[in-house]
Amino acid sequence: MRSPNSFDRFLSTLISGDRPASRQVLREEIAQLSAPSDAYEALLWPAMAQLEALYVEDRINAAAHALATRILRSLVDQVQTLLTPATPTGRQVIIACPAGETEELGAQMVADLLESRGWKVAFLGGGVPGDEILGLVGTMRPDVLMLYGTQPSGVPEVRRLVDLIRDVGVQPTMNILVSGGVFNRAEGLWNEVNADYFAPDIRATLDLIETAPPRDPDDRLAGASRKRRRRRRPEEVLTA
């Protein structure tokens, strides 16, 4: 568990652009943890989420956000090399972001940890057309497709992709999970895009991916059996 002081120090070094100091705080934190993988939940993901919140709330500008997130990405890359891979489980996941999504870091962190837990991971990031993601689903036949998004502009693309996959019927037992800032900020939005699951943070994401049973192939639309919230108009989503 992180201490409030270490997190505040870490966040401050990121926002100020102090690369050496941010590395030092991270090294000190890892030394106090049971394993390097714990740094994702204790420090790295919370820092990413806090930076996004500060930016959305106009408490830091675009330059500070870009500087901090790029330092954070480099630190995530360094921690990934410290992870000890587990025995392969035989399970597979595709992790992608909507076209135009600029922040892929949360998806990358999930990819790192699942790979260290023995999953075969295809991490696509952003910019891959939906029909090509569909093609990869048909080729890999993964257990889970995770779609990570932070921007409201990517929501329609997520909905189109989910509907396309379900309409075609490829890999009908595959669960589709969504995560990322835009789904955290707009309650029930994950249901609106017909996803099977939503996870607000890295622990919930890993738990759901690893423990959720295979999807019922007869459930054509993931949200069909759930109580649905009033559908949001596009302008409501964009301002959420």
NORHUCOR-V963045 format. One record per backbone hydrogen bond with DSSP energy under -0.5 kcal/mol. CO is the residue of the C=O (numbers start at 1). NH is the residue of the N-H. E is the energy in kcal/mol with one decimal. If there is no record, write none. Layout:
co=CO nh=NH e=E
co=CO nh=NH e=E
This chain:
co=3 nh=7 e=-2.1
co=4 nh=8 e=-2.5
co=5 nh=9 e=-2.4
co=6 nh=10 e=-2.4
co=7 nh=11 e=-2.9
co=8 nh=12 e=-2.3
co=9 nh=13 e=-2.3
co=10 nh=14 e=-1.9
co=11 nh=15 e=-2.5
co=12 nh=16 e=-2.1
co=13 nh=17 e=-0.6
co=13 nh=18 e=-2.3
co=14 nh=17 e=-0.9
co=17 nh=19 e=-1.3
co=18 nh=22 e=-2.1
co=19 nh=23 e=-2.2
co=20 nh=24 e=-2.0
co=21 nh=25 e=-2.4
co=22 nh=26 e=-2.1
co=23 nh=27 e=-2.5
co=24 nh=28 e=-2.4
co=25 nh=29 e=-2.2
co=26 nh=30 e=-2.7
co=27 nh=31 e=-1.9
co=28 nh=32 e=-0.7
co=29 nh=32 e=-1.1
co=29 nh=33 e=-0.6
co=30 nh=33 e=-1.1
co=35 nh=38 e=-1.7
co=36 nh=39 e=-1.8
co=37 nh=40 e=-1.3
co=37 nh=41 e=-0.6
co=38 nh=42 e=-2.4
co=39 nh=43 e=-2.3
co=39 nh=44 e=-2.6
co=40 nh=45 e=-2.9
co=43 nh=47 e=-2.0
co=44 nh=48 e=-2.1
co=45 nh=49 e=-2.7
co=46 nh=50 e=-2.4
co=47 nh=51 e=-2.5
co=48 nh=52 e=-2.2
co=49 nh=53 e=-2.2
co=50 nh=54 e=-2.6
co=51 nh=55 e=-2.0
co=52 nh=56 e=-2.7
co=53 nh=57 e=-2.1
co=54 nh=59 e=-3.1
co=54 nh=60 e=-1.0
co=55 nh=58 e=-1.6
co=61 nh=65 e=-2.4
co=62 nh=66 e=-2.7
co=63 nh=67 e=-2.6
co=64 nh=68 e=-2.5
co=65 nh=69 e=-2.6
co=66 nh=70 e=-1.9
co=67 nh=71 e=-1.8
co=68 nh=72 e=-2.5
co=69 nh=73 e=-2.4
co=70 nh=74 e=-1.8
co=71 nh=75 e=-1.8
co=72 nh=76 e=-2.5
co=73 nh=77 e=-2.3
co=74 nh=78 e=-1.6
co=75 nh=79 e=-2.4
co=76 nh=80 e=-2.3
co=77 nh=81 e=-1.0
co=79 nh=82 e=-1.9
co=80 nh=83 e=-1.2
co=83 nh=85 e=-0.6
co=91 nh=120 e=-2.7
co=92 nh=143 e=-2.0
co=92 nh=144 e=-1.3
co=93 nh=122 e=-2.4
co=94 nh=146 e=-3.1
co=95 nh=124 e=-3.0
co=95 nh=125 e=-0.8
co=96 nh=148 e=-2.5
co=98 nh=101 e=-2.2
co=102 nh=104 e=-0.7
co=104 nh=108 e=-2.3
co=105 nh=109 e=-2.3
co=106 nh=110 e=-1.9
co=107 nh=111 e=-2.3
co=108 nh=112 e=-2.5
co=109 nh=113 e=-2.2
co=110 nh=114 e=-2.6
co=111 nh=115 e=-2.3
co=112 nh=116 e=-1.9
co=113 nh=117 e=-1.0
co=114 nh=117 e=-0.6
co=114 nh=119 e=-2.3
co=115 nh=118 e=-1.5
co=116 nh=86 e=-1.2
co=118 nh=89 e=-2.6
co=118 nh=90 e=-0.7
co=119 nh=121 e=-0.7
co=120 nh=93 e=-2.2
co=121 nh=123 e=-0.6
co=122 nh=95 e=-2.7
co=122 nh=124 e=-0.8
co=125 nh=97 e=-2.8
co=127 nh=129 e=-0.6
co=129 nh=132 e=-0.7
co=129 nh=133 e=-1.8
co=130 nh=134 e=-2.5
co=131 nh=135 e=-1.8
co=132 nh=136 e=-2.0
co=133 nh=137 e=-2.4
co=134 nh=138 e=-2.1
co=135 nh=139 e=-1.6
co=136 nh=140 e=-3.3
co=137 nh=141 e=-2.4
co=143 nh=175 e=-2.1
co=144 nh=94 e=-2.1
co=145 nh=177 e=-2.4
co=146 nh=96 e=-2.6
co=146 nh=148 e=-0.5
co=147 nh=179 e=-1.8
co=148 nh=98 e=-0.6
co=149 nh=182 e=-1.0
co=149 nh=183 e=-0.6
co=151 nh=154 e=-1.7
co=152 nh=155 e=-1.6
co=154 nh=158 e=-1.9
co=155 nh=159 e=-2.3
co=156 nh=160 e=-2.5
co=157 nh=161 e=-2.3
co=158 nh=162 e=-2.6
co=159 nh=163 e=-2.5
co=160 nh=164 e=-2.4
co=161 nh=165 e=-2.5
co=162 nh=166 e=-2.3
co=163 nh=167 e=-2.8
co=164 nh=168 e=-2.4
co=165 nh=169 e=-1.7
co=165 nh=170 e=-0.9
co=169 nh=172 e=-0.6
co=171 nh=174 e=-1.9
co=173 nh=215 e=-2.4
co=175 nh=145 e=-2.7
co=175 nh=177 e=-0.5
co=176 nh=196 e=-2.2
co=176 nh=197 e=-1.8
co=177 nh=147 e=-2.8
co=178 nh=199 e=-1.8
co=179 nh=149 e=-2.5
co=180 nh=183 e=-0.9
co=180 nh=184 e=-1.4
co=181 nh=185 e=-2.3
co=182 nh=186 e=-1.4
co=185 nh=187 e=-0.8
co=186 nh=189 e=-2.0
co=188 nh=191 e=-0.8
co=188 nh=192 e=-1.3
co=189 nh=193 e=-1.4
co=190 nh=195 e=-2.0
co=191 nh=194 e=-1.4
co=194 nh=222 e=-0.7
co=197 nh=178 e=-2.3
co=199 nh=180 e=-0.5
co=201 nh=205 e=-2.2
co=202 nh=206 e=-2.3
co=203 nh=207 e=-2.5
co=204 nh=208 e=-2.5
co=205 nh=209 e=-2.5
co=206 nh=210 e=-2.2
co=207 nh=211 e=-1.8
co=208 nh=212 e=-2.4
co=215 nh=217 e=-0.6
co=216 nh=219 e=-2.1
co=218 nh=220 e=-1.4
co=220 nh=222 e=-0.5
co=221 nh=224 e=-1.8
co=223 nh=226 e=-1.3
co=233 nh=236 e=-1.0
co=233 nh=237 e=-1.8
co=234 nh=238 e=-2.2
co=235 nh=239 e=-1.1
co=236 nh=240 e=-0.5
co=237 nh=240 e=-1.0
